[in-house]
Amino acid sequence: MSTGPLELDLAVAKVSKYASRESGDTVEVTERPHGGISAVLADGQGSGRGAKALSNLAAKKAITLLADGTRDGAAARAVHDYLFAYRHGQVSAELVILSADLVTRTIVVSRNTHCPALLVAGSGVEVWSDPADPVGLYPNTKPVIRELPITGGTVVVACSDGLVEAGRRRGRPLDAAGLLGQLAAAGATAQEIADALLEQALALDDGRPHDDMSVVALAVRPLTFADGARRLRLLFPLP
């Protein structure tokens, strides 16, 4: 665990389902008004254009609320209420919010998804898979929430079901927890973690993902630059 200056390190890696032009997953990132960052991963029901429209709707609603200062759990419930009223419980989206809140000095993980979150805090990797319902489908749906202190070496990973199901059809599922443990022990960056998990999942699906795959990694690491600047990098392949 680092005792020196620290930084928040957030990265995303995602790819569409094989032969699908549009991903049904949407990831949005915003700064929190009182300090910190939030990332929202939404996975719309189905795949293709309809799923993309649905995940866009859920992610943008959540990110707007978070940017306005709404607490994570309340934002997730509001997204559910909006989607449930808008589509009358006929469609659903899986939703994860990862936040580093500098007011409470905690990392907050809010899940409305069957996909587990991977947590590294201290020794070992925890696969947090408490049951959680998607938003938009059932009345009075709430997220399940975990909070971790912001300390050096903490890593949180959220993903969509394309990553969770990678390789299962051939009896060789992805050992995401094992791979994350190796990467965290080696001091990998958030981008290295997200890229490695996505690369391994793609390999298990022989380069033809059976579903949209998205990975969001948030790590607390030793400070890289001492100039106080905030940096964001985006790589977006052109069609």
C-alpha positions as CSV (number, residue, x, y, z in Angstrom):
1,M,0.0,0.0,0.0
2,S,1.4,3.4,-1.0
3,T,1.8,6.0,1.7
4,G,2.8,8.9,-0.7
5,P,0.7,11.1,-2.9
6,L,-2.0,9.3,-4.7
7,E,-4.1,9.7,-7.8
8,L,-7.4,8.3,-9.2
9,D,-6.8,6.2,-12.3
10,L,-9.9,5.4,-14.4
11,A,-10.0,3.5,-17.7
12,V,-12.5,1.9,-20.1
13,A,-12.2,-0.8,-22.7
14,K,-15.1,-2.0,-24.8
15,V,-16.0,-3.8,-28.0
16,S,-19.2,-4.6,-29.8
17,K,-20.8,-8.0,-30.3
18,Y,-19.4,-9.7,-33.4
19,A,-21.0,-8.6,-36.6
20,S,-22.9,-5.9,-34.8
21,R,-22.3,-2.3,-35.9
22,E,-23.5,-0.8,-32.6
23,S,-22.7,-1.8,-29.0
24,G,-25.6,-2.1,-26.6
25,D,-23.3,-0.9,-23.8
26,T,-22.8,2.8,-23.0
27,V,-20.1,4.2,-20.6
28,E,-20.2,7.8,-19.4
29,V,-17.8,9.6,-17.1
30,T,-18.2,12.9,-15.2
31,E,-16.6,14.9,-12.5
32,R,-18.5,15.1,-9.2
33,P,-19.5,18.7,-8.2
34,H,-17.9,18.4,-4.7
35,G,-14.8,16.5,-5.9
36,G,-14.1,13.1,-7.4
37,I,-15.3,11.3,-10.5
38,S,-18.1,8.9,-11.4
39,A,-18.4,6.4,-14.2
40,V,-21.6,4.8,-15.4
41,L,-21.8,1.6,-17.3
42,A,-25.2,0.7,-18.8
43,D,-26.0,-2.4,-20.7
44,G,-29.3,-2.2,-22.6
45,Q,-31.6,-5.2,-23.1
46,G,-30.9,-7.1,-26.3
47,S,-28.2,-5.9,-28.8
48,G,-27.8,-3.5,-31.6
49,R,-29.5,-0.2,-32.2
50,G,-32.4,-0.7,-29.8
51,A,-30.1,-1.8,-27.0
52,K,-27.8,1.2,-27.7
53,A,-30.7,3.6,-27.5
54,L,-31.8,2.1,-24.2
55,S,-28.3,2.1,-22.6
56,N,-27.8,5.7,-23.8
57,L,-31.0,6.7,-22.1
58,A,-30.1,5.1,-18.8
59,A,-26.4,6.2,-18.8
60,K,-27.1,9.8,-19.7
61,K,-29.9,10.1,-17.1
62,A,-27.6,8.7,-14.4
63,I,-24.6,10.9,-15.4
64,T,-26.7,14.1,-15.4
65,L,-28.0,13.4,-11.9
66,L,-24.5,12.6,-10.6
67,A,-23.1,15.8,-12.2
68,D,-25.8,17.7,-10.5
69,G,-24.8,16.3,-7.1
70,T,-27.3,13.5,-6.7
71,R,-26.0,10.7,-4.5
72,D,-25.2,7.4,-6.3
73,G,-27.9,5.3,-4.8
74,A,-30.5,8.0,-5.4
75,A,-29.3,8.4,-9.0
76,A,-29.7,4.7,-9.7
77,R,-33.2,4.6,-8.2
78,A,-34.2,7.6,-10.3
79,V,-32.9,6.0,-13.5
80,H,-35.1,2.9,-12.6
81,D,-38.1,5.0,-11.9
82,Y,-37.7,7.0,-15.1
83,L,-37.2,3.9,-17.3
84,F,-40.1,2.0,-15.5
85,A,-42.5,4.9,-16.1
86,Y,-41.2,5.6,-19.7
87,R,-41.5,2.0,-20.9
88,H,-44.0,0.6,-18.5
89,G,-41.7,-2.2,-17.2
90,Q,-41.3,-3.7,-20.6
91,V,-37.6,-3.2,-21.1
92,S,-34.6,-3.3,-18.8
93,A,-31.0,-2.2,-18.5
94,E,-28.2,-3.3,-16.3
95,L,-26.5,-0.4,-14.6
96,V,-23.3,0.0,-12.6
97,I,-22.0,3.3,-11.1
98,L,-18.4,3.5,-9.9
99,S,-17.6,6.7,-8.0
100,A,-14.6,8.1,-6.1
101,D,-16.2,10.6,-3.7
102,L,-13.7,13.1,-2.3
103,V,-16.1,14.3,0.3
104,T,-16.5,10.9,2.0
105,R,-13.0,9.7,0.8
106,T,-14.6,6.5,-0.4
107,I,-15.1,4.5,-3.6
108,V,-18.8,3.8,-4.0
109,V,-20.0,0.9,-6.1
110,S,-23.7,0.7,-7.0
111,R,-24.9,-2.3,-8.9
112,N,-28.2,-3.0,-10.7
113,T,-26.7,-6.0,-12.6
114,H,-26.1,-9.7,-12.3
115,C,-22.5,-9.2,-13.3
116,P,-20.2,-9.2,-10.3
117,A,-17.8,-6.4,-9.4
118,L,-14.2,-7.2,-8.7
119,L,-12.7,-5.5,-5.6
120,V,-9.1,-5.3,-4.6
121,A,-8.7,-3.7,-1.1
122,G,-5.8,-5.1,0.9
123,S,-4.9,-8.7,0.1
124,G,-6.7,-10.7,-2.5
125,V,-9.6,-10.1,-4.9
126,E,-13.2,-10.2,-3.8
127,V,-15.8,-11.2,-6.4
128,W,-18.8,-9.1,-5.2
129,S,-21.9,-10.8,-6.6
130,D,-24.8,-10.0,-4.3
131,P,-28.1,-10.4,-6.2
132,A,-29.3,-7.2,-7.9
133,D,-32.2,-6.5,-10.2
134,P,-31.8,-4.5,-13.5
135,V,-33.4,-1.1,-13.7
136,G,-36.7,-0.6,-15.5
137,L,-38.3,-4.0,-15.0
138,Y,-39.7,-4.4,-11.5
139,P,-41.4,-1.9,-9.2
140,N,-39.3,-0.4,-6.3
141,T,-36.0,-1.6,-7.6
142,K,-32.9,-0.4,-5.7
143,P,-29.2,-0.9,-6.2
144,V,-26.9,-2.9,-4.0
145,I,-24.1,-0.7,-2.7
146,R,-20.6,-1.1,-1.4
147,E,-18.2,1.6,-0.1
148,L,-14.4,1.2,0.2
149,P,-11.9,3.7,1.6
150,I,-9.8,5.5,-0.9
151,T,-6.4,4.0,-0.1
152,G,-3.4,3.2,-2.3
153,G,-3.7,-0.2,-4.0
154,T,-7.5,-0.2,-4.1
155,V,-8.9,-1.4,-7.5
156,V,-12.5,-1.8,-8.6
157,V,-13.6,-3.4,-11.9
158,A,-17.1,-3.4,-13.3
159,C,-18.1,-5.1,-16.6
160,S,-21.0,-6.1,-18.8
161,D,-22.2,-9.6,-19.3
162,G,-20.2,-10.1,-22.5
163,L,-17.1,-10.3,-20.4
164,V,-18.7,-12.5,-17.8
165,E,-19.9,-15.0,-20.4
166,A,-16.8,-15.1,-22.5
167,G,-15.6,-18.6,-23.2
168,R,-18.4,-20.3,-21.3
169,R,-19.9,-21.9,-24.4
170,R,-16.7,-23.8,-24.9
171,G,-16.3,-24.7,-21.2
172,R,-13.4,-22.3,-20.7
173,P,-14.8,-19.2,-18.8
174,L,-12.6,-16.2,-18.0
175,D,-10.9,-16.2,-14.7
176,A,-11.3,-12.5,-14.2
177,A,-10.5,-12.5,-10.5
178,G,-7.3,-14.5,-11.0
179,L,-6.1,-12.2,-13.8
180,L,-6.9,-9.1,-11.9
181,G,-5.0,-10.4,-8.9
182,Q,-1.9,-10.8,-11.0
183,L,-2.3,-7.4,-12.6
184,A,-2.9,-5.6,-9.3
185,A,0.1,-7.3,-7.6
186,A,2.2,-6.1,-10.5
187,G,1.0,-2.5,-10.1
188,A,-0.8,-2.4,-13.4
189,T,-2.5,0.8,-14.4
190,A,-6.3,1.0,-14.8
191,Q,-5.9,1.0,-18.6
192,E,-3.6,-2.1,-18.5
193,I,-6.2,-3.9,-16.3
194,A,-9.1,-3.0,-18.6
195,D,-7.2,-3.9,-21.7
196,A,-5.9,-7.2,-20.3
197,L,-9.4,-8.4,-19.2
198,L,-10.9,-7.4,-22.5
199,E,-8.1,-9.0,-24.5
200,Q,-8.4,-12.3,-22.6
201,A,-12.2,-12.3,-23.0
202,L,-11.9,-11.8,-26.7
203,A,-9.4,-14.6,-27.0
204,L,-11.8,-17.0,-25.2
205,D,-14.5,-16.1,-27.8
206,D,-11.9,-16.6,-30.6
207,G,-12.0,-12.9,-31.5
208,R,-15.7,-13.0,-32.2
209,P,-17.5,-11.8,-29.0
210,H,-20.9,-13.4,-28.5
211,D,-22.1,-10.2,-26.7
212,D,-21.0,-6.6,-26.2
213,M,-18.1,-6.4,-23.8
214,S,-17.2,-3.5,-21.6
215,V,-14.8,-3.1,-18.7
216,V,-14.4,-0.1,-16.4
217,A,-11.5,-0.1,-14.0
218,L,-10.9,2.4,-11.2
219,A,-7.6,2.2,-9.3
220,V,-5.9,4.3,-6.6
221,R,-2.3,4.5,-7.5
222,P,0.9,6.5,-6.6
223,L,0.9,9.9,-8.2
224,T,2.3,9.9,-11.7
225,F,2.8,13.7,-12.3
226,A,3.3,16.3,-9.7
227,D,2.0,19.3,-11.7
228,G,-1.6,19.0,-10.4
229,A,-3.1,18.5,-13.9
230,R,-6.0,16.2,-14.6
231,R,-5.6,14.2,-17.8
232,L,-8.1,12.2,-19.9
233,R,-7.2,10.1,-23.0
234,L,-9.6,8.6,-25.4
235,L,-9.0,6.1,-28.3
236,F,-12.0,5.7,-30.6
237,P,-11.5,3.6,-33.8
238,L,-13.3,5.0,-36.8
239,P,-15.7,2.8,-38.8
